[in-house]
Amino acid sequence: MKRFGVGLMMAIIVLPACAQPGKNKLEKKPAVVNNNTLLWKISGKGLQTPSYLYGTIHMICGSDAGLSDSLINAIAKCDEVYLEIDMDNIFEMLGAIKSLQMIGDTTLEDLYTADEYEKVKTYFEKNSSMIPFTMLQKFKPMLASSLLEQKGMQCEDAVAIEQVIMGEANKNKKPIKGLETLKYQAGILDKIPYKMQAMQLLNYIDSTNAGVENKETEMMMEAYKSQNLENLEKMMMKSEPGMMEYYEILLFARNRNWIVKLNELLPKKSLVIAVGAGHLPGENGVINLLRKEGYKVTPVENKIVKTREI
């Protein structure tokens, strides 16, 4: 599973890597983005001041988590900063904890055989996370998976790009808002069978126990760091059979909802909109959808300042 945004799980919005689509509207040829950058200027359609769109990633090593001067200047000049969720609203975050759990009394133990459950339980107990297993076993399995991936990063100073952006926004006294709520994001995972999520979690653990290196994750991280959205989309569109049908739920429908909201916001204020990088490219991506609405969306040089303190 790949994630490029903080969303669900304290931030987690999943971006699972998926299989090739079936014969449906998801088969449209992707809209190719040739310019290597994560930062895009939104203008045109009568806007008095431009806004900016930026692609984030779930977790990244601190040494790679700097912001470009272009993004720093955009934050300094904008009226508001929009993330997928308002991570500055601690009351909303705490109020949504219940929604991170599976519906009813379902637990991980209900989704596995006795042997499978013991394997998962043992793995989490040996690889402790911020949440105790007694609580975690009630969480939707995709959220549990995200904790393992964060724990497995090859650095001890991993951060979410959203955290860095929030720090810059707070420094400039810019309001931080969300395109969605955490409760809404967590509810999306109820539309994906818990059993399927549980099997993906088990496969991740089996692969890790077998010492299998996740080359795809490394490749996607490299695509992100090189700001190559075209390559990022290509890798998103393969692997993990059975998940492609859920791309409409996890990505495309949400992108369209964001466009409706942005159509209301953009004429009124200058915004910096920071969402998972996987939401940007493609026929159903935010860049292409904004262009279809009549906006001019152009690439902005985004040379990352890696030495910047975070």
C-alpha positions in Angstrom: 0.0 0.0 0.0 1.3 3.5 -0.8 0.2 6.6 1.0 0.9 10.2 0.1 -0.9 12.4 2.5 -1.6 12.5 6.2 -5.3 12.0 6.4 -6.7 8.9 8.1 -4.7 7.7 10.9 -3.8 10.7 12.5 -3.4 11.5 9.7 -3.8 9.0 7.1 -5.3 9.0 3.8 -4.5 5.9 2.0 -3.3 5.7 -1.5 -3.1 2.0 -2.0 -1.2 0.7 -5.0 -3.7 -1.2 -7.1 -4.3 -3.6 -10.0 -5.1 -2.7 -13.6 -8.7 -1.4 -13.9 -11.5 -3.3 -15.5 -13.6 -2.1 -18.4 -15.1 1.0 -16.8 -14.5 4.7 -16.7 -11.3 4.2 -14.7 -9.7 2.9 -18.0 -9.4 6.4 -19.4 -5.9 7.2 -20.6 -4.1 9.2 -17.8 -3.5 12.9 -18.4 0.3 13.1 -18.6 2.0 15.7 -16.4 5.4 16.3 -18.0 6.8 19.0 -15.6 8.6 17.6 -12.6 7.3 19.6 -9.7 5.0 19.2 -6.8 4.0 22.9 -6.8 1.4 24.3 -9.2 0.0 27.8 -9.7 -3.8 28.2 -10.1 -4.9 31.3 -12.0 -7.3 32.3 -14.8 -11.1 32.1 -14.7 -11.3 35.6 -13.4 -9.2 35.0 -10.3 -7.9 38.3 -8.8 -5.0 36.6 -7.1 -3.5 33.1 -7.8 -3.6 30.1 -5.5 -1.2 27.2 -5.3 -1.6 23.5 -5.2 1.1 21.3 -3.6 1.5 17.5 -3.4 2.4 16.0 0.0 3.5 12.6 1.2 2.4 10.6 4.3 5.9 10.3 5.9 9.3 11.3 4.7 12.8 11.4 6.4 13.5 14.8 8.0 16.5 15.4 5.8 14.1 15.4 2.8 11.3 17.4 4.4 12.3 20.9 3.5 10.1 23.4 1.7 11.1 25.3 -1.4 11.4 29.1 -1.4 8.5 29.1 -3.9 6.2 27.3 -1.5 7.4 29.4 1.5 6.6 32.6 -0.4 3.2 31.2 -1.5 2.3 30.5 2.2 3.5 33.9 3.3 1.3 35.7 0.7 -1.8 33.5 0.8 -4.9 34.1 2.9 -5.5 30.5 4.1 -3.8 27.1 4.0 -6.0 24.1 3.2 -4.9 20.5 4.0 -6.9 17.4 3.4 -8.0 17.7 7.1 -7.5 20.5 9.6 -4.8 18.9 11.7 -4.6 22.0 13.9 -8.1 21.2 15.2 -7.3 18.9 18.1 -11.0 18.7 19.2 -12.0 17.4 15.8 -9.2 14.9 15.8 -10.1 13.6 19.2 -13.8 13.5 18.4 -13.1 11.3 15.3 -11.2 8.5 17.2 -14.3 6.3 17.4 -14.6 6.5 13.6 -11.1 4.9 13.2 -12.5 1.7 14.6 -14.4 -1.0 12.7 -18.2 -0.9 12.8 -19.8 -2.9 15.5 -17.7 -5.1 17.7 -15.5 -6.3 14.9 -11.8 -6.8 15.8 -8.8 -8.2 13.9 -9.3 -11.5 15.7 -12.7 -11.9 13.9 -11.0 -11.5 10.5 -8.2 -14.1 10.8 -7.8 -17.7 11.6 -6.3 -18.4 15.0 -2.8 -18.9 13.5 -3.1 -15.7 11.4 -4.3 -13.6 14.3 -1.4 -14.9 16.5 1.1 -13.9 13.8 -0.4 -10.4 13.5 -0.6 -10.0 17.3 3.0 -11.2 17.9 4.3 -8.9 15.1 2.7 -5.8 16.6 3.9 -6.7 20.1 7.4 -7.1 18.9 7.3 -3.9 16.8 5.6 -1.6 19.2 3.8 1.4 17.8 2.2 4.6 19.3 -1.0 2.7 19.9 -1.2 -0.5 22.1 -2.4 -3.6 20.3 -5.4 -4.0 22.6 -6.7 -0.8 21.1 -5.3 -1.2 17.7 -7.0 -4.5 17.0 -10.3 -2.6 16.8 -9.0 -0.2 14.2 -9.7 -0.6 10.5 -6.8 -2.8 9.2 -5.6 -0.2 6.7 -4.9 2.2 9.6 -3.0 -0.5 11.4 -0.9 -1.1 8.2 0.0 2.6 8.1 1.6 2.4 11.6 3.8 -0.5 10.5 5.0 1.4 7.4 5.8 4.5 9.5 7.7 2.3 11.9 9.6 0.6 9.0 11.1 3.8 7.6 14.9 3.9 7.2 15.3 6.9 9.5 14.4 8.0 13.0 13.3 11.5 12.2 10.4 10.8 9.8 7.8 13.6 9.6 4.7 14.4 7.5 5.2 17.2 5.0 1.9 18.5 6.3 3.5 19.1 9.7 6.2 21.2 8.0 3.6 23.2 6.1 1.6 23.8 9.2 4.7 25.1 11.0 5.3 27.6 8.2 1.6 28.6 8.1 1.6 29.2 11.9 4.8 31.2 11.7 3.0 33.5 9.2 -0.2 33.5 11.2 -2.2 31.9 8.3 -5.4 30.1 9.1 -5.3 26.3 8.5 -8.4 24.6 7.3 -9.4 21.2 5.9 -11.1 20.1 2.7 -12.5 17.2 4.6 -12.9 16.0 8.2 -11.1 13.0 9.7 -14.4 11.4 10.5 -15.3 11.5 6.8 -12.0 10.1 5.7 -12.1 7.3 8.2 -15.7 6.4 7.0 -14.4 5.9 3.5 -12.6 2.7 4.7 -15.9 1.2 5.7 -16.6 0.8 2.0 -13.6 -1.5 1.5 -14.2 -5.0 3.0 -12.4 -5.4 6.3 -11.4 -8.9 5.3 -9.6 -7.6 2.3 -7.8 -4.9 4.4 -6.9 -7.6 6.9 -5.3 -9.8 4.2 -3.2 -6.9 3.0 -2.0 -6.3 6.5 -1.1 -10.0 6.9 0.7 -10.0 3.5 2.7 -7.0 4.6 3.7 -8.8 7.8 4.6 -12.0 6.0 6.8 -10.1 3.5 8.5 -8.3 6.3 9.1 -11.5 8.3 10.5 -13.1 5.2 13.0 -10.2 4.8 11.5 -9.1 1.5 12.4 -5.5 0.7 9.7 -3.3 -0.7 11.2 -2.0 -3.9 8.0 -0.5 -5.0 7.8 1.7 -1.9 11.4 2.8 -2.5 10.6 3.6 -6.2 7.5 5.6 -5.3 9.5 7.5 -2.7 12.1 8.3 -5.3 9.4 9.4 -7.7 8.1 11.7 -5.0 11.5 13.2 -4.1 12.3 13.8 -7.8 8.8 15.4 -8.1 7.9 13.2 -11.1 4.1 13.0 -11.0 4.0 11.0 -14.2 6.1 8.2 -12.8 4.2 8.4 -9.5 0.9 7.8 -11.3 2.3 4.9 -13.4 3.4 3.1 -10.2 0.1 3.8 -8.5 -1.8 2.1 -11.3 -0.3 -1.3 -10.7 0.1 -4.0 -8.0 -2.2 -5.2 -5.2 -4.9 -7.1 -7.1 -8.5 -6.4 -6.2 -8.1 -2.8 -5.1 -8.5 -0.9 -8.3 -12.3 -0.8 -8.0 -11.8 1.1 -4.8 -9.8 3.9 -6.4 -13.0 5.6 -7.2 -13.8 5.7 -3.5 -10.4 6.5 -2.2 -9.3 9.1 -4.8 -11.4 10.1 -7.7 -14.7 10.8 -6.0 -12.9 12.8 -3.3 -11.0 14.8 -6.0 -14.3 15.8 -7.6 -15.7 16.8 -4.2 -12.6 19.0 -3.6 -13.2 20.7 -7.0 -16.7 21.7 -6.0 -15.4 23.2 -2.8 -12.5 24.9 -4.5 -14.8 26.5 -7.1 -16.5 28.3 -4.1 -13.2 29.2 -2.4 -10.8 30.2 -5.1 -12.7 33.4 -6.3 -12.8 34.7 -2.7 -9.3 34.1 -1.4 -5.7 33.2 -2.3 -5.1 29.7 -1.0 -2.3 27.2 -0.6 -3.8 23.7 -1.0 -1.7 20.8 0.2 -3.0 17.3 -0.5 -1.5 13.9 -1.1 0.6 13.9 -4.3 -1.3 10.9 -5.6 -4.3 13.1 -5.9 -2.6 15.5 -8.4 -1.9 13.6 -11.7 -4.1 11.7 -14.1 -7.3 12.1 -16.0 -9.2 12.1 -12.6 -6.5 14.1 -10.8 -6.9 17.5 -9.3 -4.7 19.3 -11.8 -6.7 18.0 -14.8 -10.0 18.6 -13.0 -9.2 22.2 -12.3 -8.2 22.7 -15.9 -11.5 21.2 -17.0 -13.2 23.9 -14.8 -11.5 26.6 -16.8 -8.5 27.4 -14.5 -5.0 27.8 -15.7 -2.8 25.4 -13.7 0.9 25.8 -14.4 4.1 24.3 -12.9 6.2 26.3 -10.5 9.9 25.7 -9.8 10.1 23.9 -6.5 13.7 23.4 -5.5 13.6 21.8 -2.0 15.7 23.5 0.7 16.8 20.3 2.5 18.9 22.2 5.1 15.9 24.0 6.5 15.1 23.3 10.1 11.8 21.6 10.8 
